[in-house]
Amino acid sequence: MEDRDELVTIELAPKGRFQMQGIGYSHRSWSHGIHHGALAVEREDLDLASLDPNAGENIHVQEFAVATLTGADGAQVTGFGAFETTIVGQYAPLGVGTDRVLDASGRPPGLSW
């Protein structure tokens, strides 16, 4: 695969989605870095199928995937990685509308922290 003009393909096989609010990013009450006092603990289970992609707390996600690169000669290289995504503005494939942009403070609208 040394010739830069050769055709290569990359196949991505998604393996799982992680909502970054699960570790505090854009979370309603456990926002990243907020101090709640000594020994404050809470558990929350997120049902990925029922989450609204338009909700401000859901715009920051990571998708884990296996990636396979195939060169013109058929040689393959496979790896695993994460795609971190934050959607700001309209994104038709997920039905995210233009009303979900960051406000002047840099926070998604509707979040209170």
Backbone hydrogen bonds in HBPLUS format (Angstrom, degrees):
<---DONOR---> <-ACCEPTOR-->    atom                        ^
c    i                          cat <-CA-CA->   ^        H-A-AA   ^      H-
h    n   atom  resd res      DA  || num        DHA   H-A  angle D-A-AA Bond
n    s   type  num  typ     dist DA aas  dist angle  dist       angle   num
A0006-GLU N   A0003-ASP O   3.29 MM   3  5.81 171.0  2.30 117.6 119.9     1
A0009-THR N   A0070-THR O   2.95 MM  61  5.25 157.3  2.00 145.6 153.0     2
A0070-THR N   A0009-THR O   2.81 MM  61  5.25 162.1  1.84 152.5 158.4     3
A0011-GLU N   A0068-THR O   2.85 MM  57  5.13 164.9  1.88 144.9 148.4     4
A0068-THR N   A0011-GLU O   2.88 MM  57  5.13 157.9  1.93 146.9 154.4     5
A0013-ALA N   A0066-VAL O   2.88 MM  53  5.16 159.8  1.92 151.3 157.9     6
A0066-VAL N   A0013-ALA O   3.09 MM  53  5.16 159.5  2.13 133.4 134.9     7
A0015-LYS N   A0064-PHE O   2.66 MM  49  5.38 168.6  1.68 155.1 151.1     8
A0064-PHE N   A0016-GLY O   2.82 MM  48  5.32 169.2  1.83 165.0 166.7     9
A0018-PHE N   A0062-GLN O   2.69 MM  44  5.08 160.0  1.73 161.3 164.8    10
A0062-GLN N   A0018-PHE O   2.87 MM  44  5.08 152.3  1.94 146.7 155.3    11
A0022-GLY N   A0019-GLN O   2.92 MM   3  5.75 163.0  1.95 123.1 128.6    12
A0020-MET N   A0060-HIS O   3.07 MM  40  5.66 155.4  2.13 143.4 148.5    13
A0023-ILE N   A0020-MET O   3.05 MM   3  5.70 165.2  2.08 117.6 121.8    14
A0025-TYR N   A0020-MET O   3.24 MM   5  5.46 138.0  2.43 138.3 127.5    15
A0024-GLY N   A0021-GLN O   3.02 MM   3  4.72 164.5  2.04 102.3 104.4    16
A0027-HIS N   A0024-GLY O   3.37 MM   3  5.20 173.0  2.38 113.8 112.1    17
A0032-HIS N   A0024-GLY O   2.70 MM   8  4.17 128.6  1.96 117.9 113.6    18
A0034-ILE N   A0031-SER O   3.02 MM   3  5.72 161.3  2.06 151.1 148.6    19
A0050-SER N   A0047-ASP O   2.98 MM   3  5.62 143.8  2.12 116.8 126.5    20
A0055-ALA N   A0052-ASP O   3.04 MM   3  5.48 157.7  2.09 113.9 120.6    21
A0058-ASN N   A0055-ALA O   2.85 MM   3  5.48 161.6  1.88 123.4 129.7    22
A0087-ILE N   A0059-ILE O   3.03 MM  28  5.30 148.5  2.14 135.8 144.0    23
A0061-VAL N   A0085-THR O   2.82 MM  24  5.35 161.9  1.85 161.1 166.0    24
A0085-THR N   A0061-VAL O   2.79 MM  24  5.35 172.7  1.79 162.7 164.7    25
A0063-GLU N   A0083-PHE O   2.93 MM  20  5.18 154.9  2.00 137.2 144.3    26
A0083-PHE N   A0063-GLU O   2.86 MM  20  5.18 160.5  1.89 144.1 150.4    27
A0065-ALA N   A0081-GLY O   2.97 MM  16  5.69 162.5  2.00 160.4 163.9    28
A0081-GLY N   A0065-ALA O   3.00 MM  16  5.69 162.2  2.03 162.5 168.3    29
A0067-ALA N   A0079-GLY O   2.80 MM  12  5.29 160.1  1.84 143.3 150.2    30
A0079-GLY N   A0067-ALA O   2.83 MM  12  5.29 156.1  1.89 153.3 161.3    31
A0069-LEU N   A0077-VAL O   2.83 MM   8  5.25 163.1  1.86 162.2 161.7    32
A0077-VAL N   A0069-LEU O   2.95 MM   8  5.25 149.8  2.04 145.8 155.1    33
A0071-GLY N   A0075-ALA O   2.89 MM   4  5.37 165.3  1.91 158.7 162.2    34
A0074-GLY N   A0071-GLY O   2.86 MM   3  5.20 162.7  1.89 116.4 120.5    35
A0089-GLY N   A0100-ARG O   3.43 MM  11  5.76 172.5  2.44 129.1 127.2    36
A0091-TYR N   A0096-VAL O   3.01 MM   5  5.04 161.9  2.05 133.8 136.7    37
A0094-LEU N   A0091-TYR O   3.24 MM   3  6.06 147.3  2.35 123.9 130.5    38
A0096-VAL N   A0091-TYR O   3.14 MM   5  5.04 152.0  2.23 141.7 134.0    39
A0095-GLY N   A0092-ALA O   2.91 MM   3  4.69 148.6  2.01 101.5 111.8    40
A0100-ARG N   A0097-GLY O   3.33 MM   3  6.07 164.0  2.35 120.1 121.7    41
A0103-ASP N   A0107-ARG O   2.96 MM   4  5.75 170.4  1.97 155.5 152.7    42
A0106-GLY N   A0103-ASP O   2.87 MM   3  5.45 162.7  1.90 121.4 127.4    43
